[in-house]
Amino acid sequence: MARAVVCLLDGKKIDVNEALQLRDQARQRASRPNFRCMECEEPVRAHKAGGGAKAHFEHYSRNRNCRLSDTGR
Ligand SMILES: [Zn+2]
């Protein structure tokens, strides 16, 4: 299963660790960065590593047409 570890933010490619930092900074300003899937450009959110999984992005709503969308559950 593909896991997205990069995304687009304002048209720029960033990796998940960078995204997590930006998200935490944004949270203090009560805002949310507009992360987008590299492949389908649907909104995604950054997840920290945990429970055996590496940090990655997940789509807010699953996109069957995107191979980076998590269909494993
Ligand atoms: Zn996607």
PDB file of the backbone (N, CA, C, O) and the ligand in Angstrom, with CONECT records:
HET     ZN  A 101       1
ATOM      1  N   MET A   1       0.839  -1.200   0.000  1.00  0.00           N
ATOM      2  CA  MET A   1       0.000   0.000   0.000  1.00  0.00           C
ATOM      3  C   MET A   1       0.871   1.247   0.000  1.00  0.00           C
ATOM      4  O   MET A   1       1.804   1.376   0.793  1.00  0.00           O
ATOM      5  N   ALA A   2       0.558   2.124  -0.872  1.00  0.00           N
ATOM      6  CA  ALA A   2       1.343   3.359  -0.973  1.00  0.00           C
ATOM      7  C   ALA A   2       1.027   4.280   0.201  1.00  0.00           C
ATOM      8  O   ALA A   2      -0.126   4.433   0.603  1.00  0.00           O
ATOM      9  N   ARG A   3       2.057   4.872   0.724  1.00  0.00           N
ATOM     10  CA  ARG A   3       1.890   5.882   1.759  1.00  0.00           C
ATOM     11  C   ARG A   3       2.469   7.181   1.246  1.00  0.00           C
ATOM     12  O   ARG A   3       3.609   7.221   0.781  1.00  0.00           O
ATOM     13  N   ALA A   4       1.714   8.209   1.326  1.00  0.00           N
ATOM     14  CA  ALA A   4       2.207   9.509   0.860  1.00  0.00           C
ATOM     15  C   ALA A   4       3.118  10.123   1.916  1.00  0.00           C
ATOM     16  O   ALA A   4       2.720  10.273   3.071  1.00  0.00           O
ATOM     17  N   VAL A   5       4.322  10.472   1.530  1.00  0.00           N
ATOM     18  CA  VAL A   5       5.240  11.122   2.469  1.00  0.00           C
ATOM     19  C   VAL A   5       5.636  12.518   1.984  1.00  0.00           C
ATOM     20  O   VAL A   5       6.431  13.205   2.626  1.00  0.00           O
ATOM     21  N   VAL A   6       5.087  12.918   0.875  1.00  0.00           N
ATOM     22  CA  VAL A   6       5.241  14.307   0.416  1.00  0.00           C
ATOM     23  C   VAL A   6       3.861  14.839   0.034  1.00  0.00           C
ATOM     24  O   VAL A   6       2.955  14.070  -0.290  1.00  0.00           O
ATOM     25  N   CYS A   7       3.717  16.150   0.076  1.00  0.00           N
ATOM     26  CA  CYS A   7       2.462  16.759  -0.352  1.00  0.00           C
ATOM     27  C   CYS A   7       2.765  18.116  -0.961  1.00  0.00           C
ATOM     28  O   CYS A   7       3.911  18.564  -1.003  1.00  0.00           O
ATOM     29  N   LEU A   8       1.725  18.744  -1.420  1.00  0.00           N
ATOM     30  CA  LEU A   8       1.862  20.092  -1.962  1.00  0.00           C
ATOM     31  C   LEU A   8       1.321  21.106  -0.963  1.00  0.00           C
ATOM     32  O   LEU A   8       0.258  20.916  -0.372  1.00  0.00           O
ATOM     33  N   LEU A   9       2.072  22.184  -0.789  1.00  0.00           N
ATOM     34  CA  LEU A   9       1.577  23.310  -0.010  1.00  0.00           C
ATOM     35  C   LEU A   9       1.833  24.556  -0.840  1.00  0.00           C
ATOM     36  O   LEU A   9       2.980  24.908  -1.118  1.00  0.00           O
ATOM     37  N   ASP A  10       0.758  25.216  -1.229  1.00  0.00           N
ATOM     38  CA  ASP A  10       0.864  26.381  -2.108  1.00  0.00           C
ATOM     39  C   ASP A  10       1.683  26.065  -3.351  1.00  0.00           C
ATOM     40  O   ASP A  10       2.497  26.873  -3.798  1.00  0.00           O
ATOM     41  N   GLY A  11       1.457  24.879  -3.900  1.00  0.00           N
ATOM     42  CA  GLY A  11       2.116  24.486  -5.141  1.00  0.00           C
ATOM     43  C   GLY A  11       3.543  24.007  -4.975  1.00  0.00           C
ATOM     44  O   GLY A  11       4.202  23.674  -5.960  1.00  0.00           O
ATOM     45  N   LYS A  12       4.037  23.964  -3.732  1.00  0.00           N
ATOM     46  CA  LYS A  12       5.399  23.489  -3.491  1.00  0.00           C
ATOM     47  C   LYS A  12       5.359  22.127  -2.822  1.00  0.00           C
ATOM     48  O   LYS A  12       4.460  21.824  -2.038  1.00  0.00           O
ATOM     49  N   LYS A  13       6.350  21.315  -3.149  1.00  0.00           N
ATOM     50  CA  LYS A  13       6.435  19.978  -2.603  1.00  0.00           C
ATOM     51  C   LYS A  13       7.138  20.039  -1.249  1.00  0.00           C
ATOM     52  O   LYS A  13       8.232  20.593  -1.143  1.00  0.00           O
ATOM     53  N   ILE A  14       6.524  19.482  -0.230  1.00  0.00           N
ATOM     54  CA  ILE A  14       7.178  19.422   1.082  1.00  0.00           C
ATOM     55  C   ILE A  14       7.032  18.008   1.635  1.00  0.00           C
ATOM     56  O   ILE A  14       6.101  17.282   1.284  1.00  0.00           O
ATOM     57  N   ASP A  15       7.963  17.629   2.502  1.00  0.00           N
ATOM     58  CA  ASP A  15       7.842  16.280   3.060  1.00  0.00           C
ATOM     59  C   ASP A  15       7.064  16.309   4.374  1.00  0.00           C
ATOM     60  O   ASP A  15       6.764  17.369   4.923  1.00  0.00           O
ATOM     61  N   VAL A  16       6.753  15.125   4.851  1.00  0.00           N
ATOM     62  CA  VAL A  16       5.800  15.017   5.959  1.00  0.00           C
ATOM     63  C   VAL A  16       6.363  15.620   7.254  1.00  0.00           C
ATOM     64  O   VAL A  16       5.608  16.164   8.061  1.00  0.00           O
ATOM     65  N   ASN A  17       7.674  15.527   7.453  1.00  0.00           N
ATOM     66  CA  ASN A  17       8.244  16.093   8.675  1.00  0.00           C
ATOM     67  C   ASN A  17       8.144  17.614   8.692  1.00  0.00           C
ATOM     68  O   ASN A  17       7.868  18.237   9.717  1.00  0.00           O
ATOM     69  N   GLU A  18       8.382  18.183   7.512  1.00  0.00           N
ATOM     70  CA  GLU A  18       8.213  19.618   7.355  1.00  0.00           C
ATOM     71  C   GLU A  18       6.740  20.007   7.574  1.00  0.00           C
ATOM     72  O   GLU A  18       6.426  21.008   8.218  1.00  0.00           O
ATOM     73  N   ALA A  19       5.875  19.193   7.024  1.00  0.00           N
ATOM     74  CA  ALA A  19       4.444  19.461   7.139  1.00  0.00           C
ATOM     75  C   ALA A  19       3.986  19.416   8.593  1.00  0.00           C
ATOM     76  O   ALA A  19       3.171  20.239   9.012  1.00  0.00           O
ATOM     77  N   LEU A  20       4.502  18.466   9.362  1.00  0.00           N
ATOM     78  CA  LEU A  20       4.118  18.349  10.768  1.00  0.00           C
ATOM     79  C   LEU A  20       4.555  19.581  11.557  1.00  0.00           C
ATOM     80  O   LEU A  20       3.826  20.071  12.419  1.00  0.00           O
ATOM     81  N   GLN A  21       5.747  20.068  11.251  1.00  0.00           N
ATOM     82  CA  GLN A  21       6.231  21.286  11.911  1.00  0.00           C
ATOM     83  C   GLN A  21       5.343  22.474  11.572  1.00  0.00           C
ATOM     84  O   GLN A  21       4.947  23.243  12.448  1.00  0.00           O
ATOM     85  N   LEU A  22       5.038  22.611  10.290  1.00  0.00           N
ATOM     86  CA  LEU A  22       4.191  23.721   9.853  1.00  0.00           C
ATOM     87  C   LEU A  22       2.816  23.639  10.487  1.00  0.00           C
ATOM     88  O   LEU A  22       2.230  24.648  10.880  1.00  0.00           O
ATOM     89  N   ARG A  23       2.313  22.414  10.577  1.00  0.00           N
ATOM     90  CA  ARG A  23       0.996  22.236  11.171  1.00  0.00           C
ATOM     91  C   ARG A  23       0.995  22.662  12.636  1.00  0.00           C
ATOM     92  O   ARG A  23       0.069  23.330  13.096  1.00  0.00           O
ATOM     93  N   ASP A  24       2.052  22.265  13.374  1.00  0.00           N
ATOM     94  CA  ASP A  24       2.121  22.626  14.786  1.00  0.00           C
ATOM     95  C   ASP A  24       2.265  24.131  14.973  1.00  0.00           C
ATOM     96  O   ASP A  24       1.696  24.710  15.898  1.00  0.00           O
ATOM     97  N   GLN A  25       3.030  24.753  14.086  1.00  0.00           N
ATOM     98  CA  GLN A  25       3.151  26.216  14.149  1.00  0.00           C
ATOM     99  C   GLN A  25       1.809  26.867  13.838  1.00  0.00           C
ATOM    100  O   GLN A  25       1.408  27.827  14.497  1.00  0.00           O
ATOM    101  N   ALA A  26       1.127  26.347  12.846  1.00  0.00           N
ATOM    102  CA  ALA A  26      -0.151  26.918  12.424  1.00  0.00           C
ATOM    103  C   ALA A  26      -1.195  26.759  13.523  1.00  0.00           C
ATOM    104  O   ALA A  26      -2.053  27.624  13.700  1.00  0.00           O
ATOM    105  N   ARG A  27      -1.123  25.672  14.248  1.00  0.00           N
ATOM    106  CA  ARG A  27      -2.097  25.397  15.300  1.00  0.00           C
ATOM    107  C   ARG A  27      -2.071  26.499  16.360  1.00  0.00           C
ATOM    108  O   ARG A  27      -3.106  26.872  16.912  1.00  0.00           O
ATOM    109  N   GLN A  28      -0.880  27.007  16.631  1.00  0.00           N
ATOM    110  CA  GLN A  28      -0.769  28.084  17.620  1.00  0.00           C
ATOM    111  C   GLN A  28      -1.454  29.357  17.142  1.00  0.00           C
ATOM    112  O   GLN A  28      -1.836  30.213  17.941  1.00  0.00           O
ATOM    113  N   ARG A  29      -1.602  29.467  15.833  1.00  0.00           N
ATOM    114  CA  ARG A  29      -2.313  30.626  15.273  1.00  0.00           C
ATOM    115  C   ARG A  29      -3.741  30.247  14.902  1.00  0.00           C
ATOM    116  O   ARG A  29      -4.440  31.000  14.224  1.00  0.00           O
ATOM    117  N   ALA A  30      -4.161  29.076  15.352  1.00  0.00           N
ATOM    118  CA  ALA A  30      -5.515  28.592  15.078  1.00  0.00           C
ATOM    119  C   ALA A  30      -5.838  28.568  13.594  1.00  0.00           C
ATOM    120  O   ALA A  30      -6.960  28.861  13.182  1.00  0.00           O
ATOM    121  N   SER A  31      -4.853  28.220  12.811  1.00  0.00           N
ATOM    122  CA  SER A  31      -5.106  28.067  11.381  1.00  0.00           C
ATOM    123  C   SER A  31      -4.646  26.680  10.959  1.00  0.00           C
ATOM    124  O   SER A  31      -4.082  25.930  11.755  1.00  0.00           O
ATOM    125  N   ARG A  32      -4.890  26.354   9.714  1.00  0.00           N
ATOM    126  CA  ARG A  32      -4.510  25.033   9.244  1.00  0.00           C
ATOM    127  C   ARG A  32      -3.901  25.151   7.851  1.00  0.00           C
ATOM    128  O   ARG A  32      -4.515  25.722   6.949  1.00  0.00           O
ATOM    129  N   PRO A  33      -2.708  24.619   7.676  1.00  0.00           N
ATOM    130  CA  PRO A  33      -2.097  24.696   6.344  1.00  0.00           C
ATOM    131  C   PRO A  33      -2.898  23.889   5.332  1.00  0.00           C
ATOM    132  O   PRO A  33      -3.511  22.874   5.664  1.00  0.00           O
ATOM    133  N   ASN A  34      -2.880  24.344   4.136  1.00  0.00           N
ATOM    134  CA  ASN A  34      -3.679  23.745   3.074  1.00  0.00           C
ATOM    135  C   ASN A  34      -2.869  22.681   2.318  1.00  0.00           C
ATOM    136  O   ASN A  34      -2.456  22.887   1.177  1.00  0.00           O
ATOM    137  N   PHE A  35      -2.656  21.544   2.981  1.00  0.00           N
ATOM    138  CA  PHE A  35      -1.886  20.471   2.359  1.00  0.00           C
ATOM    139  C   PHE A  35      -2.729  19.761   1.310  1.00  0.00           C
ATOM    140  O   PHE A  35      -3.913  19.491   1.511  1.00  0.00           O
ATOM    141  N   ARG A  36      -2.088  19.467   0.193  1.00  0.00           N
ATOM    142  CA  ARG A  36      -2.785  18.804  -0.921  1.00  0.00           C
ATOM    143  C   ARG A  36      -2.015  17.585  -1.384  1.00  0.00           C
ATOM    144  O   ARG A  36      -0.784  17.574  -1.374  1.00  0.00           O
ATOM    145  N   CYS A  37      -2.740  16.565  -1.786  1.00  0.00           N
ATOM    146  CA  CYS A  37      -2.122  15.351  -2.314  1.00  0.00           C
ATOM    147  C   CYS A  37      -1.321  15.669  -3.571  1.00  0.00           C
ATOM    148  O   CYS A  37      -1.764  16.436  -4.425  1.00  0.00           O
ATOM    149  N   MET A  38      -0.137  15.071  -3.672  1.00  0.00           N
ATOM    150  CA  MET A  38       0.703  15.232  -4.857  1.00  0.00           C
ATOM    151  C   MET A  38       0.011  14.732  -6.111  1.00  0.00           C
ATOM    152  O   MET A  38       0.191  15.280  -7.199  1.00  0.00           O
ATOM    153  N   GLU A  39      -0.763  13.709  -5.948  1.00  0.00           N
ATOM    154  CA  GLU A  39      -1.309  13.042  -7.117  1.00  0.00           C
ATOM    155  C   GLU A  39      -2.675  13.591  -7.540  1.00  0.00           C
ATOM    156  O   GLU A  39      -2.888  13.906  -8.710  1.00  0.00           O
ATOM    157  N   CYS A  40      -3.593  13.701  -6.584  1.00  0.00           N
ATOM    158  CA  CYS A  40      -4.953  14.099  -6.958  1.00  0.00           C
ATOM    159  C   CYS A  40      -5.309  15.515  -6.507  1.00  0.00           C
ATOM    160  O   CYS A  40      -6.335  16.061  -6.914  1.00  0.00           O
ATOM    161  N   GLU A  41      -4.466  16.102  -5.671  1.00  0.00           N
ATOM    162  CA  GLU A  41      -4.679  17.465  -5.168  1.00  0.00           C
ATOM    163  C   GLU A  41      -5.910  17.607  -4.290  1.00  0.00           C
ATOM    164  O   GLU A  41      -6.434  18.707  -4.117  1.00  0.00           O
ATOM    165  N   GLU A  42      -6.367  16.498  -3.739  1.00  0.00           N
ATOM    166  CA  GLU A  42      -7.383  16.549  -2.700  1.00  0.00           C
ATOM    167  C   GLU A  42      -6.714  16.963  -1.389  1.00  0.00           C
ATOM    168  O   GLU A  42      -5.509  16.771  -1.224  1.00  0.00           O
ATOM    169  N   PRO A  43      -7.482  17.527  -0.456  1.00  0.00           N
ATOM    170  CA  PRO A  43      -6.886  17.896   0.838  1.00  0.00           C
ATOM    171  C   PRO A  43      -6.408  16.661   1.612  1.00  0.00           C
ATOM    172  O   PRO A  43      -7.079  15.630   1.634  1.00  0.00           O
ATOM    173  N   VAL A  44      -5.255  16.785   2.234  1.00  0.00           N
ATOM    174  CA  VAL A  44      -4.711  15.699   3.060  1.00  0.00           C
ATOM    175  C   VAL A  44      -4.293  16.275   4.410  1.00  0.00           C
ATOM    176  O   VAL A  44      -4.081  17.480   4.550  1.00  0.00           O
ATOM    177  N   ARG A  45      -4.180  15.398   5.392  1.00  0.00           N
ATOM    178  CA  ARG A  45      -3.642  15.834   6.680  1.00  0.00           C
ATOM    179  C   ARG A  45      -2.415  15.012   7.020  1.00  0.00           C
ATOM    180  O   ARG A  45      -2.279  13.862   6.602  1.00  0.00           O
ATOM    181  N   ALA A  46      -1.519  15.627   7.790  1.00  0.00           N
ATOM    182  CA  ALA A  46      -0.272  14.984   8.175  1.00  0.00           C
ATOM    183  C   ALA A  46      -0.481  14.189   9.454  1.00  0.00           C
ATOM    184  O   ALA A  46      -1.110  14.668  10.398  1.00  0.00           O
ATOM    185  N   HIS A  47       0.051  12.975   9.480  1.00  0.00           N
ATOM    186  CA  HIS A  47       0.018  12.132  10.669  1.00  0.00           C
ATOM    187  C   HIS A  47       1.428  11.893  11.158  1.00  0.00           C
ATOM    188  O   HIS A  47       2.330  11.618  10.367  1.00  0.00           O
ATOM    189  N   LYS A  48       1.618  11.997  12.467  1.00  0.00           N
ATOM    190  CA  LYS A  48       2.915  11.669  13.037  1.00  0.00           C
ATOM    191  C   LYS A  48       3.144  10.161  13.006  1.00  0.00           C
ATOM    192  O   LYS A  48       2.204   9.373  12.908  1.00  0.00           O
ATOM    193  N   ALA A  49       4.401   9.787  13.091  1.00  0.00           N
ATOM    194  CA  ALA A  49       4.744   8.381  13.216  1.00  0.00           C
ATOM    195  C   ALA A  49       4.180   7.840  14.524  1.00  0.00           C
ATOM    196  O   ALA A  49       4.099   8.561  15.518  1.00  0.00           O
ATOM    197  N   GLY A  50       3.793   6.572  14.518  1.00  0.00           N
ATOM    198  CA  GLY A  50       3.287   5.962  15.744  1.00  0.00           C
ATOM    199  C   GLY A  50       2.638   4.633  15.437  1.00  0.00           C
ATOM    200  O   GLY A  50       2.150   4.412  14.328  1.00  0.00           O
ATOM    201  N   GLY A  51       2.631   3.738  16.426  1.00  0.00           N
ATOM    202  CA  GLY A  51       1.997   2.449  16.240  1.00  0.00           C
ATOM    203  C   GLY A  51       2.603   1.635  15.115  1.00  0.00           C
ATOM    204  O   GLY A  51       1.907   0.866  14.453  1.00  0.00           O
ATOM    205  N   GLY A  52       3.902   1.803  14.896  1.00  0.00           N
ATOM    206  CA  GLY A  52       4.573   1.035  13.856  1.00  0.00           C
ATOM    207  C   GLY A  52       4.502   1.676  12.484  1.00  0.00           C
ATOM    208  O   GLY A  52       5.164   1.221  11.551  1.00  0.00           O
ATOM    209  N   ALA A  53       3.703   2.732  12.349  1.00  0.00           N
ATOM    210  CA  ALA A  53       3.588   3.416  11.057  1.00  0.00           C
ATOM    211  C   ALA A  53       4.524   4.613  11.015  1.00  0.00           C
ATOM    212  O   ALA A  53       4.740   5.291  12.019  1.00  0.00           O
ATOM    213  N   LYS A  54       5.068   4.854   9.847  1.00  0.00           N
ATOM    214  CA  LYS A  54       5.862   6.063   9.668  1.00  0.00           C
ATOM    215  C   LYS A  54       4.930   7.256   9.478  1.00  0.00           C
ATOM    216  O   LYS A  54       3.749   7.108   9.164  1.00  0.00           O
ATOM    217  N   ALA A  55       5.499   8.435   9.678  1.00  0.00           N
ATOM    218  CA  ALA A  55       4.718   9.645   9.413  1.00  0.00           C
ATOM    219  C   ALA A  55       4.283   9.645   7.949  1.00  0.00           C
ATOM    220  O   ALA A  55       5.035   9.248   7.059  1.00  0.00           O
ATOM    221  N   HIS A  56       3.069  10.094   7.726  1.00  0.00           N
ATOM    222  CA  HIS A  56       2.524  10.061   6.367  1.00  0.00           C
ATOM    223  C   HIS A  56       1.334  11.006   6.257  1.00  0.00           C
ATOM    224  O   HIS A  56       0.882  11.578   7.249  1.00  0.00           O
ATOM    225  N   PHE A  57       0.844  11.153   5.055  1.00  0.00           N
ATOM    226  CA  PHE A  57      -0.363  11.954   4.837  1.00  0.00           C
ATOM    227  C   PHE A  57      -1.550  11.048   4.563  1.00  0.00           C
ATOM    228  O   PHE A  57      -1.423   9.986   3.954  1.00  0.00           O
ATOM    229  N   GLU A  58      -2.696  11.492   5.026  1.00  0.00           N
ATOM    230  CA  GLU A  58      -3.940  10.792   4.692  1.00  0.00           C
ATOM    231  C   GLU A  58      -4.938  11.767   4.100  1.00  0.00           C
ATOM    232  O   GLU A  58      -5.003  12.931   4.494  1.00  0.00           O
ATOM    233  N   HIS A  59      -5.704  11.279   3.160  1.00  0.00           N
ATOM    234  CA  HIS A  59      -6.746  12.103   2.556  1.00  0.00           C
ATOM    235  C   HIS A  59      -7.873  12.325   3.558  1.00  0.00           C
ATOM    236  O   HIS A  59      -8.215  11.424   4.324  1.00  0.00           O
ATOM    237  N   TYR A  60      -8.440  13.510   3.552  1.00  0.00           N
ATOM    238  CA  TYR A  60      -9.595  13.761   4.420  1.00  0.00           C
ATOM    239  C   TYR A  60     -10.745  12.856   4.014  1.00  0.00           C
ATOM    240  O   TYR A  60     -11.408  12.255   4.860  1.00  0.00           O
ATOM    241  N   SER A  61     -10.970  12.766   2.727  1.00  0.00           N
ATOM    242  CA  SER A  61     -11.953  11.792   2.263  1.00  0.00           C
ATOM    243  C   SER A  61     -11.280  10.913   1.226  1.00  0.00           C
ATOM    244  O   SER A  61     -10.597  11.398   0.325  1.00  0.00           O
ATOM    245  N   ARG A  62     -11.479   9.647   1.366  1.00  0.00           N
ATOM    246  CA  ARG A  62     -10.787   8.678   0.529  1.00  0.00           C
ATOM    247  C   ARG A  62     -11.089   8.915  -0.945  1.00  0.00           C
ATOM    248  O   ARG A  62     -12.224   9.187  -1.338  1.00  0.00           O
ATOM    249  N   ASN A  63     -10.056   8.804  -1.727  1.00  0.00           N
ATOM    250  CA  ASN A  63     -10.207   8.984  -3.170  1.00  0.00           C
ATOM    251  C   ASN A  63      -9.797   7.692  -3.863  1.00  0.00           C
ATOM    252  O   ASN A  63      -8.611   7.375  -3.957  1.00  0.00           O
ATOM    253  N   ARG A  64     -10.765   6.967  -4.335  1.00  0.00           N
ATOM    254  CA  ARG A  64     -10.487   5.690  -4.992  1.00  0.00           C
ATOM    255  C   ARG A  64      -9.595   5.817  -6.205  1.00  0.00           C
ATOM    256  O   ARG A  64      -8.880   4.885  -6.573  1.00  0.00           O
ATOM    257  N   ASN A  65      -9.645   6.965  -6.811  1.00  0.00           N
ATOM    258  CA  ASN A  65      -8.890   7.147  -8.046  1.00  0.00           C
ATOM    259  C   ASN A  65      -7.444   7.531  -7.804  1.00  0.00           C
ATOM    260  O   ASN A  65      -6.666   7.687  -8.745  1.00  0.00           O
ATOM    261  N   CYS A  66      -7.086   7.682  -6.532  1.00  0.00           N
ATOM    262  CA  CYS A  66      -5.735   8.117  -6.199  1.00  0.00           C
ATOM    263  C   CYS A  66      -4.982   6.968  -5.566  1.00  0.00           C
ATOM    264  O   CYS A  66      -5.455   6.372  -4.598  1.00  0.00           O
ATOM    265  N   ARG A  67      -3.805   6.648  -6.105  1.00  0.00           N
ATOM    266  CA  ARG A  67      -3.102   5.510  -5.539  1.00  0.00           C
ATOM    267  C   ARG A  67      -2.415   5.855  -4.226  1.00  0.00           C
ATOM    268  O   ARG A  67      -1.877   4.966  -3.566  1.00  0.00           O
ATOM    269  N   LEU A  68      -2.420   7.132  -3.830  1.00  0.00           N
ATOM    270  CA  LEU A  68      -1.870   7.504  -2.535  1.00  0.00           C
ATOM    271  C   LEU A  68      -2.938   7.540  -1.441  1.00  0.00           C
ATOM    272  O   LEU A  68      -2.623   7.719  -0.265  1.00  0.00           O
ATOM    273  N   SER A  69      -4.171   7.372  -1.825  1.00  0.00           N
ATOM    274  CA  SER A  69      -5.244   7.352  -0.840  1.00  0.00           C
ATOM    275  C   SER A  69      -5.242   6.005  -0.127  1.00  0.00           C
ATOM    276  O   SER A  69      -5.047   4.961  -0.749  1.00  0.00           O
ATOM    277  N   ASP A  70      -5.459   6.041   1.174  1.00  0.00           N
ATOM    278  CA  ASP A  70      -5.354   4.845   1.989  1.00  0.00           C
ATOM    279  C   ASP A  70      -6.604   3.988   1.863  1.00  0.00           C
ATOM    280  O   ASP A  70      -7.681   4.371   2.318  1.00  0.00           O
ATOM    281  N   THR A  71      -6.450   2.834   1.246  1.00  0.00           N
ATOM    282  CA  THR A  71      -7.594   1.943   1.091  1.00  0.00           C
ATOM    283  C   THR A  71      -7.426   0.686   1.927  1.00  0.00           C
ATOM    284  O   THR A  71      -8.144  -0.295   1.731  1.00  0.00           O
ATOM    285  N   GLY A  72      -6.487   0.713   2.852  1.00  0.00           N
ATOM    286  CA  GLY A  72      -6.119  -0.491   3.582  1.00  0.00           C
ATOM    287  C   GLY A  72      -7.029  -0.851   4.734  1.00  0.00           C
ATOM    288  O   GLY A  72      -6.843  -1.907   5.340  1.00  0.00           O
ATOM    289  N   ARG A  73      -8.015  -0.015   5.069  1.00  0.00           N
ATOM    290  CA  ARG A  73      -8.847  -0.338   6.220  1.00  0.00           C
ATOM    291  C   ARG A  73     -10.257  -0.723   5.834  1.00  0.00           C
ATOM    292  O   ARG A  73     -11.076  -1.023   6.704  1.00  0.00           O
TER     293      ARG A  73
HETATM  294 ZN    ZN A 101      -4.566  11.717  -3.604  1.00  0.00          ZN2+
END
